[in-house]
């Protein structure tokens, strides 16, 4: 069964991590007032078992998320997907729109499903090579790149810990999804609204790409100041302020 951690009570807030991360990376969001905060370890991460599908797309991960929420007794949630988690969140929203109170795509990885076959192959092979070096090397060489220049040491340590904990088979399954799926294939099937956020200093997913995503669907875009790709760590105060704004906006509309 897909593993998750939770804290607090109130409106369910479901947090989906990126490709080189895990539930533990959301520690600065777990104590938000008025929310029952849930953060999963997606299939193949932490203690979560792999998906049955050998070549899973974001829809397969979305079905696993629905089962996890069922187990937690959550019918509807505010859904926040970060990086690759944004792709899964979009698939979930398209497949289970009635379960989404509000959707946030943060520093969204959009997938390469519409790219030329050689580019998809290149993305997949580069991730394969990264994983072949092991989580320790990944942590040493890439952790700081996910944050703003001059990031806090403890935030670099959080990102590095997530990378060291990666399971090769889980990471490679997620990398295959990144290389072959496409966020627009899901968002065009979703008639609800969403917000797009991005760290102003994101060097992994350029802010203009996330802003372009928002513009394409006529949705609001929020730039997160003094933040790199892991914007929820770099500027947790601003990120959490936005989540509390959403809490105020959705009020008591949701059912627990």
C-alpha positions in Angstrom: 0.0 0.0 0.0 1.2 3.5 -0.9 2.8 5.1 2.1 2.0 8.6 3.3 2.5 10.8 6.4 -0.1 13.2 7.8 -0.6 15.9 10.4 -3.2 18.2 11.6 -7.0 18.4 11.0 -9.3 20.4 8.8 -9.5 20.7 5.0 -7.4 17.9 3.4 -4.3 19.1 1.7 -2.5 16.5 -0.5 1.1 17.2 -1.4 2.8 15.4 -4.3 6.6 15.4 -4.4 8.9 15.5 -7.4 11.1 12.9 -9.1 14.1 13.1 -6.8 12.2 13.7 -3.5 9.8 12.1 -1.1 7.2 12.8 1.5 9.8 14.0 4.1 10.7 17.0 2.0 7.4 18.7 2.8 8.3 19.1 6.5 7.8 22.9 6.4 4.1 22.5 5.2 3.0 19.7 7.7 1.8 22.1 10.4 -0.3 24.5 8.5 -3.3 25.6 10.5 -6.7 24.5 9.4 -5.4 21.7 7.1 -5.2 18.0 7.5 -1.9 17.8 5.6 -1.1 14.5 3.8 2.2 13.9 1.8 2.7 10.6 0.0 5.8 8.7 -1.0 4.7 8.0 -4.6 4.8 4.3 -5.8 8.4 3.2 -5.9 9.5 5.8 -3.3 10.0 5.3 0.5 8.3 2.2 1.5 5.6 2.4 -1.2 5.4 -0.6 -3.5 6.0 -0.2 -7.2 3.0 0.0 -9.6 1.9 -3.2 -11.3 2.2 -1.5 -14.8 5.7 -1.9 -16.2 5.5 1.4 -18.2 3.2 3.5 -16.0 1.9 6.9 -17.1 0.7 9.7 -14.8 -2.8 8.1 -14.9 -1.6 5.0 -13.3 0.0 7.0 -10.5 -3.3 9.0 -10.2 -5.2 5.7 -9.6 -2.7 4.8 -6.8 -3.3 8.3 -5.3 -7.1 7.8 -5.3 -6.6 4.4 -3.5 -4.4 6.1 -0.9 -6.9 8.9 -0.3 -9.7 6.2 0.0 -7.6 4.5 2.7 -7.1 7.8 4.5 -10.8 8.5 4.4 -10.4 11.6 2.2 -13.0 12.2 -0.4 -11.8 15.6 -1.6 -8.6 17.5 -1.2 -6.7 20.6 -2.1 -4.1 19.1 -4.4 -0.6 20.5 -4.7 1.8 18.8 -7.2 5.4 19.9 -7.3 7.6 19.3 -10.4 6.8 15.7 -11.6 4.1 15.7 -8.9 2.4 18.4 -11.0 2.1 15.9 -13.9 0.5 13.3 -11.5 -1.8 16.0 -10.0 -3.0 17.0 -13.5 -3.7 13.3 -14.3 -5.6 12.9 -11.0 -7.6 16.1 -11.6 -8.5 14.9 -15.2 -9.5 11.4 -13.9 -11.2 12.3 -10.6 -12.3 16.0 -11.0 -15.0 15.6 -8.3 -12.2 14.9 -5.7 -10.3 18.1 -6.3 -11.2 21.1 -4.2 -8.4 23.2 -5.7 -5.4 22.4 -7.8 -1.9 23.9 -7.6 0.9 23.1 -10.1 4.1 24.2 -8.6 7.4 24.4 -10.6 5.6 22.0 -12.9 7.4 19.4 -15.0 5.4 19.2 -18.1 6.7 15.9 -19.6 8.2 15.2 -23.0 5.3 13.2 -24.5 4.9 15.7 -27.3 8.7 16.0 -28.0 10.5 14.2 -30.9 11.3 10.6 -30.2 15.0 11.3 -30.0 14.5 13.9 -27.4 12.3 11.6 -25.3 15.0 9.0 -25.6 17.7 11.5 -24.5 15.7 12.5 -21.5 15.2 8.9 -20.5 18.9 7.9 -21.0 20.2 10.9 -19.1 18.0 9.9 -16.1 19.2 6.3 -16.4 22.8 7.5 -16.3 22.1 9.7 -13.3 20.6 6.8 -11.4 23.5 4.5 -12.4 25.8 6.8 -10.4 23.7 6.3 -7.3 21.8 8.5 -4.9 25.0 9.7 -3.1 26.5 11.1 -6.2 23.2 12.6 -7.2 22.9 14.3 -3.8 26.5 15.7 -3.9 26.2 17.0 -7.5 22.6 18.1 -7.8 21.0 18.9 -4.5 22.1 22.5 -4.4 20.9 23.0 -8.0 17.3 22.5 -6.9 17.5 25.6 -4.7 18.3 29.2 -5.1 21.9 30.4 -5.1 23.1 30.7 -1.5 20.3 28.5 -0.2 20.2 27.5 3.5 22.4 24.5 4.4 19.5 22.7 6.0 17.4 23.0 2.8 20.2 21.6 0.7 20.5 18.8 3.3 16.7 18.1 3.0 17.0 17.8 -0.8 20.2 15.7 -0.5 18.5 13.3 1.9 15.7 12.7 -0.5 18.1 11.9 -3.3 20.1 9.5 -1.1 16.9 7.7 -0.2 15.9 7.1 -3.9 15.2 3.5 -5.0 16.5 3.0 -8.5 13.5 1.1 -9.8 11.1 3.8 -8.4 13.2 6.6 -9.8 13.5 5.0 -13.3 9.7 4.3 -13.5 9.1 8.0 -12.7 11.8 9.0 -15.2 10.0 6.9 -17.9 6.8 8.8 -17.1 8.6 12.1 -17.4 10.0 11.2 -20.7 6.9 9.8 -22.3 3.9 11.5 -20.7 2.6 15.1 -21.2 0.8 17.4 -18.8 -1.4 18.9 -21.6 -2.8 15.5 -22.5 -4.4 15.6 -19.0 -5.1 19.3 -18.5 -7.1 19.4 -21.8 -9.4 16.8 -20.2 -9.8 18.8 -17.0 -12.5 21.5 -17.1 -11.7 22.9 -13.6 -9.4 25.7 -12.7 -5.9 25.6 -11.3 -3.1 27.8 -10.2 0.5 27.7 -11.4 3.4 28.7 -9.1 7.1 28.8 -9.8 10.2 29.9 -7.9 11.7 33.0 -9.5 15.1 31.4 -9.5 14.0 28.0 -10.7 16.9 26.6 -12.8 15.3 23.2 -13.4 11.9 24.4 -14.9 12.2 27.9 -16.1 9.6 30.3 -14.6 8.5 31.4 -18.1 7.6 27.8 -19.0 5.3 27.6 -15.9 3.9 31.1 -16.7 3.3 29.9 -20.2 1.4 26.9 -18.9 -0.9 29.3 -16.9 -1.4 31.6 -19.9 -2.3 28.7 -22.2 -5.3 27.8 -19.9 -6.1 31.3 -18.7 -5.1 30.5 -15.2 -3.4 32.6 -12.5 0.4 32.5 -12.2 2.3 33.3 -9.0 6.1 33.9 -8.9 7.6 32.8 -5.7 10.4 35.3 -4.8 13.8 34.2 -3.5 13.1 30.6 -4.4 14.6 28.0 -6.8 13.0 24.8 -8.0 12.2 23.5 -4.5 10.2 26.6 -3.9 8.3 25.1 -0.9 11.6 24.8 0.9 13.4 27.9 -0.3 10.6 30.3 0.6 8.3 28.2 2.8 6.8 31.4 4.3 5.5 32.7 1.0 4.5 29.2 -0.3 2.6 28.5 2.9 1.0 32.0 2.8 -0.5 31.1 -0.6 -1.8 27.8 0.8 -3.4 29.6 3.7 -5.0 32.0 1.1 -6.5 29.0 -0.6 -7.7 27.7 2.7 -9.6 31.0 3.2 -11.0 30.9 -0.3 -12.3 27.4 -0.2 -13.6 27.9 3.3 -16.1 25.2 4.3 -17.1 24.2 0.8 -15.4 20.9 1.1 -16.6 17.8 2.7 -14.0 15.9 4.8 
